[in-house]
């Protein structure tokens, strides 16, 4: 999952970025509203975390621009603006959730999982296609009822596939979900991760469509 973090407080930004990376998210972090708009125009994100008091362009202006452009990306406001009026305005402008600083990072992670799940048309917290299951809260996958702990990169790749069962994702699609800005894309990393996942979950867990990409089967 690739996330855009829009936060001008260095301490908060570094803390959230590092925690998200530890939880297998690829994170792009910008510190002002104009850079946020540029990033949204040039990259595809699975979620946006948006502060409101930003230099360059106010967070609400960023939010309005995102929704005017019909971007369906899940968006959570993270801000110190705690009045009822501010919360109503943010939600009515198109935010999926509104979290007031200071917040517990575990609550932010849970809210992210919820909004990403809803936007993907998933009601249940567990991703499954009837053969494989993936729990975003624990980063465990299971095949034939046996729970298997995944590494950060394994989980990120598996989540990208399980969010769109039956869809073929290219190498670039998968790399975008694994790596953020300034992270070196390792040669043959996707193949290496898929090989590792197949050893853990079974050779048929991930299918290769030669010359196109990889997929997991549609729900049965």
C-alpha positions as semicolon CSV with decimal commas, in nm:
position;residue;x (nm);y (nm);z (nm)
1;X;0,000;0,000;0,000
2;X;0,132;0,342;-0,095
3;X;0,044;0,634;0,131
4;X;0,089;1,009;0,092
5;X;0,162;1,178;0,425
6;X;0,103;1,556;0,421
7;X;0,242;1,694;0,747
8;X;0,460;1,999;0,813
9;X;0,552;1,914;1,174
10;X;0,887;1,734;1,141
11;X;0,858;1,536;1,463
12;X;0,507;1,411;1,390
13;X;0,591;1,347;1,025
14;X;0,899;1,141;1,105
15;X;0,714;0,939;1,368
16;X;0,418;0,860;1,144
17;X;0,637;0,788;0,842
18;X;0,864;0,550;1,030
19;X;0,573;0,366;1,191
20;X;0,394;0,325;0,859
21;X;0,709;0,192;0,696
22;X;0,749;-0,055;0,982
23;X;0,392;-0,167;0,913
24;X;0,470;-0,241;0,546
25;X;0,337;0,079;0,388
26;X;0,534;0,263;0,119
27;X;0,527;0,627;0,230
28;X;0,577;0,953;0,042
29;X;0,601;1,248;0,282
30;X;0,553;1,613;0,183
31;X;0,541;1,919;0,406
32;X;0,321;2,168;0,217
33;X;-0,006;2,179;0,030
34;X;0,130;2,260;-0,314
35;X;0,369;1,964;-0,308
36;X;0,078;1,747;-0,196
37;X;-0,126;1,849;-0,501
38;X;0,169;1,780;-0,731
39;X;0,220;1,436;-0,575
40;X;-0,147;1,347;-0,607
41;X;-0,146;1,452;-0,972
42;X;0,155;1,237;-1,058
43;X;0,119;0,926;-0,838
44;X;-0,150;0,676;-0,743
45;X;-0,207;0,639;-0,368
46;X;-0,403;0,392;-0,160
47;X;-0,454;0,649;0,116
48;X;-0,376;1,011;0,204
49;X;-0,308;1,142;0,555
50;X;-0,368;1,517;0,546
51;X;-0,285;1,786;0,800
52;X;-0,490;2,105;0,769
53;X;-0,255;2,384;0,882
54;X;-0,008;2,369;0,594
55;X;0,219;2,617;0,415
56;X;0,167;2,659;0,041
57;X;-0,199;2,561;0,040
58;X;-0,433;2,494;0,328
59;X;-0,530;2,133;0,388
60;X;-0,896;2,199;0,314
61;X;-0,797;2,346;-0,022
62;X;-0,601;2,027;-0,094
63;X;-0,901;1,818;0,007
64;X;-1,136;2,017;-0,216
65;X;-0,899;1,984;-0,512
66;X;-0,875;1,607;-0,461
67;X;-1,250;1,561;-0,453
68;X;-1,315;1,805;-0,741
69;X;-1,082;1,587;-0,945
70;X;-1,297;1,285;-0,857
71;X;-1,007;1,107;-0,689
72;X;-1,165;0,822;-0,489
73;X;-0,855;0,778;-0,272
74;X;-0,930;0,724;0,100
75;X;-0,834;1,040;0,291
76;X;-0,797;1,091;0,664
77;X;-0,752;1,437;0,812
78;X;-0,496;1,447;1,095
79;X;-0,504;1,784;1,268
80;X;-0,505;1,979;1,593
81;X;-0,823;2,162;1,484
82;X;-1,064;2,001;1,726
83;X;-1,387;2,201;1,714
84;X;-1,709;2,033;1,609
85;X;-1,739;2,285;1,325
86;X;-1,395;2,194;1,191
87;X;-1,476;1,824;1,202
88;X;-1,808;1,873;1,025
89;X;-1,646;2,090;0,758
90;X;-1,369;1,838;0,693
91;X;-1,607;1,544;0,661
92;X;-1,854;1,739;0,447
93;X;-1,572;1,845;0,214
94;X;-1,500;1,478;0,143
95;X;-1,267;1,339;0,410
96;X;-1,332;0,976;0,498
97;X;-1,227;1,024;0,860
98;X;-1,102;1,294;1,096
99;X;-0,842;1,229;1,366
100;X;-0,743;1,492;1,622
101;X;-0,384;1,538;1,741
102;X;-0,235;1,408;1,957
103;X;-0,347;1,060;1,857
104;X;-0,233;0,707;1,928
105;X;-0,059;0,565;1,623
106;X;-0,237;0,232;1,666
107;X;-0,571;0,414;1,629
108;X;-0,448;0,582;1,311
109;X;-0,347;0,243;1,169
110;X;-0,688;0,096;1,252
111;X;-0,868;0,389;1,090
112;X;-0,650;0,353;0,780
113;X;-0,734;-0,015;0,751
114;X;-1,105;0,069;0,784
115;X;-1,120;0,343;0,519
116;X;-0,903;0,147;0,273
117;X;-1,124;-0,158;0,328
118;X;-1,446;0,038;0,269
119;X;-1,315;0,210;-0,044
120;X;-1,214;-0,130;-0,180
121;X;-1,567;-0,261;-0,128
122;X;-1,463;-0,484;0,159
123;X;-1,678;-0,502;0,472
124;X;-1,488;-0,777;0,653
125;X;-1,148;-0,699;0,806
126;X;-0,992;-1,014;0,659
127;X;-0,907;-1,032;0,288
128;X;-0,985;-1,369;0,132
129;X;-1,049;-1,535;-0,202
130;X;-1,173;-1,856;-0,044
131;X;-0,833;-2,024;-0,061
132;X;-0,597;-1,766;0,084
133;X;-0,665;-1,521;0,366
134;X;-0,472;-1,213;0,471
135;X;-0,516;-1,024;0,797
136;X;-0,394;-0,661;0,763
137;X;-0,404;-0,613;1,140
138;X;-0,158;-0,894;1,216
139;X;0,014;-0,920;0,875
140;X;-0,053;-1,293;0,876
141;X;-0,158;-1,497;0,575
142;X;-0,310;-1,840;0,585
143;X;-0,344;-2,125;0,341
144;X;-0,532;-2,442;0,434
145;X;-0,600;-2,290;0,774
146;X;-0,235;-2,253;0,870
147;X;-0,138;-1,900;0,978
148;X;0,194;-1,777;0,839
149;X;0,375;-1,460;0,942
150;X;0,494;-1,249;0,649
151;X;0,784;-1,008;0,621
152;X;0,706;-0,641;0,553
153;X;0,771;-0,667;0,181
154;X;0,589;-0,999;0,150
155;X;0,286;-0,853;0,321
156;X;0,288;-0,537;0,109
157;X;0,298;-0,737;-0,214
158;X;0,039;-0,989;-0,097
159;X;-0,197;-0,714;0,016
160;X;-0,175;-0,544;-0,324
161;X;-0,278;-0,870;-0,491
162;X;-0,547;-0,964;-0,238
163;X;-0,713;-0,622;-0,263
164;X;-0,780;-0,697;-0,632
165;X;-0,827;-1,073;-0,671
166;X;-0,849;-1,173;-1,035
167;X;-0,670;-0,858;-1,153
168;X;-0,324;-0,884;-1,307
169;X;-0,071;-0,647;-1,151
170;X;0,245;-0,564;-1,341
171;X;0,594;-0,538;-1,197
172;X;0,555;-0,157;-1,188
173;X;0,218;-0,185;-1,009
174;X;0,373;-0,403;-0,741
175;X;0,690;-0,196;-0,705
176;X;0,473;0,113;-0,651
177;X;0,304;-0,063;-0,359
178;X;0,633;-0,176;-0,203
179;X;0,865;0,123;-0,245
180;X;0,823;0,488;-0,153
181;X;1,031;0,787;-0,266
182;X;1,406;0,763;-0,220
183;X;1,393;0,388;-0,171
184;X;1,609;0,192;-0,409
185;X;1,415;-0,061;-0,614
186;X;1,616;-0,378;-0,589
187;X;1,677;-0,579;-0,904
188;X;1,432;-0,871;-0,938
189;X;1,281;-0,782;-0,600
190;X;0,927;-0,869;-0,709
191;X;1,029;-1,212;-0,837
192;X;1,225;-1,279;-0,519
193;X;0,932;-1,184;-0,293
194;X;0,686;-1,391;-0,497
195;X;0,920;-1,691;-0,482
196;X;0,933;-1,654;-0,104
197;X;0,554;-1,625;-0,079
198;X;0,503;-1,936;-0,291
199;X;0,734;-2,132;-0,063
200;X;0,525;-2,025;0,236
201;X;0,175;-2,041;0,085
202;X;0,206;-2,295;-0,195
203;X;0,316;-2,280;-0,555
204;X;-0,037;-2,204;-0,679
205;X;-0,094;-1,911;-0,441
206;X;0,023;-1,650;-0,692
207;X;-0,024;-1,703;-1,064
208;X;0,210;-1,559;-1,327
209;X;0,066;-1,433;-1,656
210;X;0,375;-1,442;-1,872
211;X;0,484;-1,102;-1,998
212;X;0,203;-0,924;-1,810
213;X;0,226;-0,970;-1,435
214;X;0,090;-1,165;-1,138
215;X;-0,247;-1,229;-0,976
216;X;-0,434;-1,426;-0,713
217;X;-0,751;-1,608;-0,811
218;X;-1,094;-1,451;-0,787
219;X;-1,305;-1,550;-0,483
220;X;-1,461;-1,893;-0,511
